[in-house]
Amino acid sequence: MKAGSKVRAVRYGPVSLRLHPRALAVGAALLLVALAVALVNLTSGDFPLPASDVLRSLVGQGDAGTDFIVLELRLPRVLLTLLVGAALGAGGAVFQSLTRNPLGSPDFVGITVGAATGALVVMLILGGGGVQVATGAVIGCVATSVGIYLLAFRRGAQPFRLVLMGVGVSALLEAFNSYLIYRGRLDEAMAAQVWQIGSVNGRTWTEVTIVGVAVAVLLPIALYYGRQLTMLSLGDEMAVLHGVPVERSRIVLALAAVGLAAGATAAAGPIAFVALAAPPLAARLTRSPGAGILPAAMMGAALLTAGDWAAQHTLPGDDIPVGIITAALGGVYLTWLLIHERRTRG
Amino acid sequence: MRLRASDLTLAYDRRVVASNLDVSITDGSFTVIVGPNACGKSTLLKALARVLTPQSGAVHLDGRAISSYPSKEVARRLGMLPQSPVVPGGIVVEELVARGRFAHQRLLRQWSPEDEAAVADAMRLTGTEALADRFVDELSGGQRQRVWLAVALAQQTSILLLDEPTTFLDLSHQFEVLDLCADLHEQGRTIVAVLHDLNHACRYATELIVMRDGAVLAQGPPAEVMTAELVERVFAMPCRVMTDPETETPMIVPASRARRRALA
């Protein structure tokens, strides 16, 4: 393979930016793919609509019937898919870079399991629904993350300890989640189990707002700290030597990533695989070093919208939760990753 | 003195490596720290570069406690080549050297002409230009060491600390790196290096710091401090100190096996 992509300097007066043209092109292409699939998803369903009618509705020129189907029924789901995918991709990129581990994504280190615990407690013990479940998921997510951080903290939080603690905490919480479902009433347990698969079916503007706010606030913060994240990947010592405030940067980045994962999980349940696979897949395309938060976000959005299309079309007449599709793809990806790692390690 | 440590207690968790340690680095010197394994020389270097926080005492840089500076401010004055940096995957040499400019960059000044010039200079001085497009994790140990040196040089600090910069290098590359340090020193930088080879140390240092068990036993020009008694006391190695015929600096010749056996 030819060495990494070239860098271009863009200078204007005192402003100078360091750009990776290839990474920008890949990001833009992935965004276009995501939007194109999103458009296809807006046209398809029980009432197929031509793309032209959908576009007319989107710009406020449609008739009342089309408007209702597009703007009320389908748009929240499609937007949710894009935003959740982007949040998972970006959160995964930050986590994998912070832990310097391809398995260090929020779904692997127990953070989304913690979100599920929070949601299940609300559903099965407190008897809440809707926004309360989302709140429970966010609280569960943040509490689990803080717990893992404190457990792993020893002369600073070492990345590998974070992953190990995360896997351990994850196993404990899985057991607790199973117990909650086991002791629940049948109908509640069913609903909780479906929530745990992760789905964008029947979501409303409320969920869109939850994940939308998370992305709007936290993605810029993560991007702002992107250069620090790149330096942290050289090791703590090197980062200190080059003037990175290590512990502060790490906490800000981790909180932003936890928040992104929390927002996504609160809105759509714990959707597997996207946070794990989007960053390395994007990095393969951009061939640029560094965390690549933005391309990972675009890749996440493209993957999840494509997954949702597949969820609607795999089984005729059955709209299965997108979490099933991503979990299946995740299994394939993980197998490939393990085989590939073994080969490259000799 | 721009860089000075006073009354340091250095420890990893509860294992104390040094206590009541006072060290001053002479401005504009090429200081070489020598001592047996585990004597605390690398630990001292880490404390001087604020990578390791002392349990007590303080390191002062330009008259202020180093811990009171904003992180980037220190990184613009003092750089260090650590002993075994993490080798990141998927990154090419030029990109890695460019990261050495972090302390000089801001969100909207990510790649100024000065950055570009500093990276080009650092790569030229370390002879790594030909490696620019190679992946760092595919390089040999010696090439990698020169790349890391380039990263530290790109930082353009007037004080440069080097922790065993000649490890992994064959003889000619060892001298290349030492010559480069000497050049940088002649250009006015303060160099502090940890070296294992006493003869290299005596040839290049303007000042030696000799350590044992976390304490400084001697500090001064090699010709003044390097004696057979000191080497034997510090390294438990009988030897003779002669004059290096090339440089007229002290040259340590360890006693033969037979003589050491006779002395034991």
Interface residues (C-beta under 8 A of the other chain):
Chain A: A3 G4 V7 A9 R11 P14 V15 S16 L17 R18 R100 R155 Y224 R227 T230 M231 S233 L234 G235 E237 M238 V240 L241 H242 G243 V244 P245 A283 R287 P289
Chain B: D13 K46 A49 R50 V51 P70 S71 K72 E73 V74 A75 R76 G79 M80 P82 P85 V86 P88 G90 I91 V92 E95 A98 R99 G100 F102 A103 Q105 L107 L108 R109 Q110 W111 S112 P113 D115 E116 D133 R134 F135 A152 Q155
